[in-house]
């Protein structure tokens, strides 16, 4: 969803959008880490209950649960749109939804440890199988693609591409659900992961501009898929776009499994449910139905462009800052009482 949008809005400077988005993600990451350090051993839902009280904390927690489910639904819809448009146009999208969510529900039931162990094997494969073939297309590289006569104006470009700040950098607030499980180097894990992910996105956009050009990249629905489709190692290797399709599915399974687990874990903590399967299985139908909210890709892309950042701010910045403020106020009140 990202390369064609940021290139369309920022032209040859589209890759810079993701660099300052990475910086933004690091800054808000410090806020989340600070909140976690002030409430050690507690997940996001438990912190909300502790700071705002049982009733208000439960209400805000339910808002976060809806937020997690919405992210899961949008990710599910993205993968079904991608597979439907590029690979299997005759397959109903619901089939992709159920197939994907069934695997992720199973992962959520097994727990975050199982998801983490699987990702240890998946992530290196994704990186190698993506960047090595991607680098083959350097023979199509054109530096003149970066010399289009467009002036760089930071604030107008930032205003047009603010969605790149929210997606994906404000989504990672969901990881606060497992902060208590990180025994050492929480700051390194959160901030290092943010920087790694942001640089990966920026480099992929940079490559898309250099290989395909600004005009073509901004008018293609999936520029990376096009690059792989046009790639030729030899007459023996054909249809390398299937490689990126498999990679895309693996990335989605990792992200969707994690956000699925966060949603299930939050529901279990709010409503005191011990068996995750009781929650995870019914959510397959809920998320699958919600993923059909947008009627087409264009409607989804317009909502992301116009409203996504505004919608993400309360969850990624608003409530965490409120937690910090209320924590300070309670600390001062306690000192005065003492």
Order of alpha helices (4+ residues) and beta strands (2+ residues): alpha-alpha-alpha-alpha-alpha-alpha-alpha-alpha-alpha-alpha-alpha-alpha-alpha-alpha-alpha
